[in-house]
Amino acid sequence: MTVALYVVAGLLVALLGFSASLKFSGKPEVVASYARVGVARRRLPVLASVLLLGAAGVVAGFIWTPLGVAAASCLALYFVLALVAHATHRDLSHAATPAVILALAIGAAVLFGMEL
């Protein structure tokens, strides 16, 4: 299971880093896409920081497994809430990305849990 954990966690961390960089970029199209689901521009750096902290927790989970379980579980909750925001604002055409990251976060939490 260790190889699967490295692959899933690696993909998760890479996508989290990419997503955080988009939020930090402040590009008008990125700001507009988050505005569609009710997220103000001033909140994007906070959300980006949460993603980076979650990614750091996943990486640290390779040193201390319980931290990996906790970080991946919290990230799963974050992306469940993101999907709820998309559904609430009828923006399901843009829900694929958070759904994929949610699946990776759940997978990482389960795989970390299997390492305990």
Summary of the structure (lengths in Angstrom):
residues: 116
radius of gyration: 14.2
end to end distance: 11.7
largest distance: 43.5
contacts: 367
relative contact order: 0.18
helix: 85%
strand: 0%
